[in-house]
Amino acid sequence: MEDLHAGIVPATKTGDWSDVIVLDADGNRIPWRDVSRIDDEEMRSLMRDVVNRLYTFQLHAGNPALQAEIEKWMSVAGKWDQPEVDLRMIVADDRNIRGSRNEQN
């Protein structure tokens, strides 16, 4: 994530980025708000990293070494916003459950 966040942030005088244009190698002028900030390979890499870390956490959640590592970061994490339930996942899961039940009947 830090690699994706690295780089120079352009200046904006309007505050809404409407005054920032990206000029690509083909000469296209792209408004900043329309520019993709992450390419497909970077997205793939990010998603693999997230999935692998969640998988590892699930497999080793009770491991004392992992618990010690988590405790090390708790002072920093305590300053973060509280996590929120992603209702989109629950709605999607609910639809899948209902769909599975309908297929079984």
Secondary structure, DSSP 4 states (H G I P E B T S, - for coil): -HHHH-SPPPP-SSSSSTT-EEE-TT--EEEGGGS-SS-HHHHHHHHHHHHHHHHHHHHHTT-HHHHHHHHHHHHHHTTSPPP---HHHHHHHHHHHHHHHHHH-
